[in-house]
């Protein structure tokens, strides 16, 4: 009886902890990009290198604030992760598109700026 109870408890613990672990998935390999703007919760990235599906970005987007047209841009969905990393406007970054978003629970200002319609979750990465 004790062995059966132990096996049931062990199986239950393994099942519960095993299903809680989520492995990140990525839609791209390592990409290079430039932070076009990092304003409050609105972060815009321009992809400058790497191989990716063109449907993940806006091919051509004109920033209404500056009038400048950028190619291969998107807005960042998980903006808190970028803010916590201290990435600033103009920074060159290496990243992957995909993964699981964390809760955007950081303190940010209430300012809003126009961003590209396409949003992606990114994970900062060290690329070879």
ZIRA-V772038 format. One record per residue. N is the residue number from 1. D_LAST is the distance of its C-alpha to the last C-alpha in Angstrom with 2 decimals. Layout:
# ZIRA-V772038
n = <N	N>
d_last = <D_LAST	D_LAST>
This chain:
# ZIRA-V772038
n = <1	2	3	4	5	6	7	8	9	10	11	12	13	14	15	16	17	18	19	20	21	22	23	24	25	26	27	28	29	30	31	32	33	34	35	36	37	38	39	40	41	42	43	44	45	46	47	48	49	50	51	52	53	54	55	56	57	58	59	60	61	62	63	64	65	66	67	68	69	70	71	72	73	74	75	76	77	78	79	80	81	82	83	84	85	86	87	88	89	90	91	92	93	94	95	96	97	98	99	100	101	102	103	104	105	106	107	108	109	110	111	112	113	114	115	116	117	118	119	120	121	122	123	124	125	126	127	128>
d_last = <55.53	53.25	50.76	50.68	50.11	47.30	45.62	46.04	44.62	41.64	40.97	41.28	38.87	36.24	36.76	36.52	33.40	31.66	32.12	30.85	27.29	25.14	21.71	19.41	19.09	16.76	17.97	14.67	11.12	8.59	10.56	11.05	14.56	17.33	19.91	23.15	25.35	25.45	29.15	30.53	29.36	28.35	24.71	23.70	20.18	19.66	16.81	15.59	12.81	11.73	14.26	16.81	20.52	22.54	24.89	22.44	23.04	26.10	25.99	28.15	29.37	31.71	31.63	35.35	35.06	33.87	34.66	31.22	29.79	26.09	24.31	22.02	22.69	23.37	24.65	22.99	25.13	23.93	24.48	25.27	21.77	20.58	23.68	23.26	19.78	21.58	19.72	22.18	23.25	21.38	18.09	14.77	12.71	9.76	11.54	12.84	16.48	18.75	19.66	22.93	24.24	25.71	29.06	29.01	31.15	30.20	32.73	32.45	34.98	37.07	36.11	35.15	33.63	33.22	29.89	28.75	30.33	27.12	25.53	22.40	21.13	17.57	15.37	13.13	9.61	6.67	3.78	0.00>
